[in-house]
Amino acid sequence: MELQNFGDDDDIFSNLPNHIVHRILFFLQLVDLSRLSYVSRRCKELCISNPCLALTNVIYDTLQSPPRFRFNNFMNRYRFKNFVDRFMAQRSLNSGLEKLQIELPTERFGFAFPPCVLNCNTLKSLFVKTDNGILKFPSASLTAGAFTMLQILQFESFRIEEDFFGEALSNFNSLKALILNKISGLKRINSSTIERLRIRDCNDIPIIDISAEKLRILFILWCPNYSSGTSLKINAPNLENFEWGGHVVDFYCIGDFSLTQASIALGLSEHHQYESSTKCNLDKLLHSMRRAKDLTLWDKFIGVLFKHGCLPNSFNNAETLTIAHTSFIGDEVPAISSLLRETTNLKNLRILNPWNINVANSMTSRKLSFKMEYWESQNLMFTNQLKYVVMDFSNGGNDVELMKYLLKNTKELKIMGISGSLNANKSLY
């Protein structure tokens, strides 16, 4: 491609196509964007017509900034609100704004959506982040006609003052994806349109209640900061992919899932007080996963299942099993073998150390308690059709013994993959 040479007097910016300029303007701070809009008529039109808009004052709210530039004072907050109102008012309801990102470094004060944002009927993606500020969400009656085209909604680091959010969410008829990170005050998620839901680090919420009939993908990473009264309730009949990490809580599944993939990395919290009901909750969780063909389980979670008598449990539908181990595998061998006995239709097995945790020092003081004879006694039925195996040897010789057993007994094995360092394990062979 031949490059065009521009002379010193040429205006490169003016010659750029609008969509390129719009992409550049998205990365400008709010104050710079405001200044640019006064440079020329074209600059003003470009700022107003940009389909992707970022409104942020974070850079001016640092301790190093002079007090007159800090956002956490009434005057600057008032000016910012007025600017947003004026800026958005210049765009008609059909102005083409598709993506809006609002980032405010406010902790002590609330934030409410300007009416021009609520009524923007071309907006498809909205991201709002504060520094643990309060989101003042309008009531369901005021949001009845709001966000008619919104497809992606992402909230991060703020508190919901009233439970209008859960009510208003049901009015967003085009919403497909909801992402919540470090949110508190949320009581219920009710939507007939959401297909993807991601909840991460919302640890100040004691109860998560989800009702979403079209939900297909659900990710939860949640370690609630409570010793009791925590629960997860899910009503999602079309759920296909479920990932849950954190602490065991009371679990309620309304109806059956349509799971094809499930990934569970749960443990007991330090303040766990559900000893009498833990087995019941774990049994309900396993029952909801019984249709999944692709399972990923954390070794600590398998240990919790084994400890509370939830294994063996049938996983006859599982064709792919991934075990993520974070400790010396000898500690969990009885639990893992109990799990493997129930995966009778397994075709793909992976035992991995996803975080590359090094436990070589602990291996030198341990003896091999589970040699190949142990695995021979387990009568693992899946060896008749197992085709693919991937194993990580960084966590000890029991992996080697299991590998030997599989190499000897699998009839349809096509690939045996080995990962991890074997140097530390030479004495084990």
BELZI-V267985 format. One line per field, one symbol per residue. phi: phi as a letter, one per 40 degrees, with the letter a starting at -180 (. if undefined). psi: psi as a letter, one per 20 degrees, with the letter a starting at -180 (. if undefined). burial: + if it has 24 or more other ideal C-beta (glycine too) atoms within 12 Angstrom, else -. A space follows every 10 residues. Layout:
phi=???
psi=???
burial=???
This chain:
phi=.ccccbcccc ccdccccdcc cdcccccccd ccccccccca cccccccccc cbbbbabdcc bbcccddcbc ccbccccccc cccccccccc cccbcgcbbb bbbbcbbcbc bbccdccdcc cbcbbbbbbb bgcbcccccc ccbdbcfcbc bbbbbagabc cbcccdccdc cccbcbbbbb bfbbgcbabb acbcbbbbbb fcccbcbbbb bacbcbbbbb babdcbcagb abbbbacbcb bbbbbhbcbc bbbcgbcbcb babbbbbccc bcbbdcbdcc cccccccccc cccbbbbccc ccccccccgc bcacbcccbb bbbcbbadcc cbddcccccc ccbcbcbbbb bbbcbfccbc cccccbbccb ccccccccfc ccccbcbbbb bbccbhcccc cccdccccbc cbcbbbcbbg cbccbcccc
psi=ppqppprhiq ngghiqqghg ghhghhjqrg ghggghiigr gghghghhip ippooqjghj lrhiqqhiiq hlqgghhghg ghggggghhi prhlijohpp ppoplphirr pqpqhhghjo jiphpppppa mkrponpqrh hijhjqlhjp hpppqplrpo grkhghghhi iniiphpppp plqqiphqoo qjhphppppp kmijohpoop oohjphpppp oonqlqirjq qpppnnhjph ooppqcqprp ppooaqrlph ppopmqrprh kpkkghiggg ghhhghhijh ipiopppphh hhhggghjki qqpplhiphp ppoopjrpih hjgggghhgh hjmhkphppp oqnhjlpokh hihhjqqoin ahhghhiilo hiihjphppp qpjikrihgg hggggghhip hjphpopprr pihijhii.
burial=---------- ---------- ++--++-+++ +-++-++--- --+--+++++ ++++++++-+ +--------+ ++---++--+ +--+--++-- +---++++++ ++++++--+- ++++-+++++ ++++++++++ ++++++++-- --+--++-++ ++++++++++ ---+++++++ ++-+++++++ ++++++++++ +-++++++++ ++++++++++ ++-+++++++ ++++-----+ ++++++-+++ ++++++++++ +++---+++- ++++++++-- -+-+---+-- ++-+++++++ ++++++++++ ++++++++-+ +++-+-++++ ++++++++++ ++++++++++ ++++++++++ ++++----++ --+--+-+-+ ----+--+-+ -++--+++++ ++++++++++ ++++++--++ --+--+---+ ----+--+-
